[in-house]
Amino acid sequence: MTGLFLVGSQRTGGSHMTVQWQGPVRVKGLLPRRTPPAASAGWWAYTLPLALMLASDYKLRSRAVDQSVGGSADMTVLMEVGVYGLAALYLVNGFGLGPPRRRVSGLLLAAWVFCGYAAFSALWSPYKALGVVRGAQLLVAMLLCHVMATRATRGDLRRLAHAFIVIVVVSVGIGVAHPFPRTPQTVDRFNWLYVHPVQAGVYLGVAVLLTVGYLIRWTTPRDRMWHPLVYGGALLVLTGALVATGTRGATLGCAAGLAVLLATARGPKGRVDVVVMGSAVAVLAVLAFSETILAFVARGESAEKLASLNSRTELWDLAMDAFAREPIFGHGLGASRGLFLDDIGLGGGHNAFVNALVDEGVLGATAFAVLLLTLAFVLLLLTRHRTLRADAGMMLGLLGFFLVDSMTTEGLAAPANASSAWLLIAVSWAETLRREGGDPLPSPGAATAQVEHHAERA
């Protein structure tokens, strides 16, 4: 191990001040431990979120949408519900359900309002069994979000992010080694197990953003858990798998998320890098890979299918008709999974905001929009702190990814999936950063006083 260490001493006005500076430390090895393990709130902070996501999305069987809407439960569904139940028991037994000891922040309040109303709307859903189960799962996820926001540490969140990257890389290996049977619509698209390519694209997009978020931390290598070569190798695997899924929404969302991440995680220098590198990459891609890009976007579909976004525009027309029938309170949680099956054969709104309007009406859609705007505002404020900028920028990149991806999939506004889980994790991450605090912001008064002090000394 090599490093640079400097200690200086200066005596001013009878007081002794010691300045200590430690330069960048270089450590050999692919998985180095540069610093002692960060403080942790416990294994639950990085294990339970992963358990809930995997239980909801990773399936060893495939079944039709009408079977889930009908409320029939097989062994896989019972195992999923059991995982959520065990998580709820652990949280209640370990932390209780008493009133909060400190004032709840506006961000946490916005998250509770949206999750609480969405779960409550299951009471008037036409598919009550599905709605009640999904509502209970959403409340368990929100309870975990609240406990993480008030107790987790940045070390816990770092472990969570790296464990997620490992899981997705291993999943890609499983998909390559043992492809499961595909449906006629997904026969040429990459996935693993019985995870739909759209959902696989969400996992891969999030993993790509997390990998880049830690790879670019050149000035704070202590935040990394792996060697940069490991991050680079993981990034190649994840990017290739994301393109192979053929999921256009996730791919476009990942590109948008990367632009947001690079523009915010490194401050003004990062914004310059985005403009320069983004322009160069865009020109190179258009000149060298234009045919490949067009083939990826078309995906062998007719002009009619492309114009209707794979029948999504027809679905959204039906959704707006359903919204007009129940505009204020909505049809209830889970209603969009079955309202359009007879007419078009598709379940869900295939758009997060359309899904919220149909299920929860104007009230729920407003609460959903307030949650997203509040989260974005809090994260933007946190990027002003130099020591918090990397984490806050990474979460802003994830939020940008989900907003773009939500144009064609409803996951962000639906419970029990990776998109909604990471939305709540981002809330917890922002609250953890705000709770632990960063470097103080320079005030105009302090800057003026410093100038006057130097003038007097001169």
Phi, psi and omega in degrees: 000135178238152180195180181224129186223132184225132176235129179233151181229137182216136180249120180227126175060035178082356180252147182255123182239131179248128179252125182239129181226134179238121182285182181297138181255131179253127183235133180278155179114150181283329181235069186282157172246095185284327183226162175301154180304137179293156179301147184228145174279347181136164182298333184298330187294334179243359179260315184297316178301319179293321180297319180293318180295313182294322179295328183278324191252329184274115184237146175256013176207161179238139176217158185291158182295322183295335177290319178290323179294325181290351176087007179287139184240124173256189184297323179296317178296318180296323177294319178299312179297323179296320178297316177296321179296317179295321177297318178296318179297319180295316182293317180293318180292325183274329187233350177075178180235026181288171178295151181297144181281338179233165182297133179285134180289164178297326180292314178295322178297318178297321178294317179294322181297312181295311182295319180295316180292319179299317179294321181294328181292347177297340182294334178246018177288142176292343176244075191297319181299313178297316182297318181294317179296313179295323178296318177296320178297321179296320179292323177296316178297322179290322176299316177297319178301317181294316181295320177296319182297331184259349185227334185291159177247168178295330175296321177297317181293326176296317178296320178300314181297316182289323176296323178296317179300316180298316181299317182290320178297317177296323178297321176299318177299321177296318180296326178285318185285324184218083177294130177276163179304141183251157172277163179303331181281340185239020186295330182257013184244141184281141170201187176220153185050225175249031176281126181297145179306328178296316179290324175298323177297324177296311179301315183291319178298316178297316181296321177299315182294320178295319180297313178295322181300326177269333181293324186276005181276068183291323184277345179231067181296344179294340179285342181277154173250347182232168174288148179305329178296326178294316177299318180296317178296317178298322181295320178297315180296314184292319180295316178298319179293323179297316178295322182292336178292339183067021181270102187291322180296316180292322180294313178295320178297322179295319178298317178294319179297321177297319178297316179295316181300309183293330181282338185246330186286341182240014176073205182302324179297323179295325179292323176294318179299321181296316181296313184290306183291322180298319178295317181296315181294320180296315179297317180297319181295318181294319183285321188262332188232029184298316181294320179295320180294317179295322178294322178295318181291318181289320178054035176073015183263157180286164179298325179295318179293321180292321180295327180266008181052052180058049177070009180291324181295324176294320178297319182292328174298316177296322180295321179293326175295318178295320178297322180296334179283329179224072189284332188273303186261347181079177182273352179107154183300130179090354183296322182294345178289336185234349185295331187251006184296316183291327185277319188228350178078015180245141177252140182090163183278347183052028173191126188299320184284323174296318180299317179294322179295318182289314185282314187245000177070195181297321181298311181291320179295323177295316178298322178295315179295320178297320178299313181296317180293320179295317179298315179298319180295315180297317180295322177296321176296322181291333179292348176289337179272125185299321183283345180254354190297321184295315180290316181296319178296323178295319177292325175295323175298318177297318180296319176298320177300313183291325179295320178288315180296332182288353176292336183234002177215150189264005190305324185295329181257006180247147182279166171060057172202170185295324182296309180293326178296316181287333174298315179289326175296321177298323175298313179298319181298315179297318179293323178295317178298317181292325180290317181283334175080161179231198180290145181294143179281138178290132179261152179302324179295319180294321179296319179295317179297322179295318178297316179297323179297315179295325178294318179296318179297322179293000000 
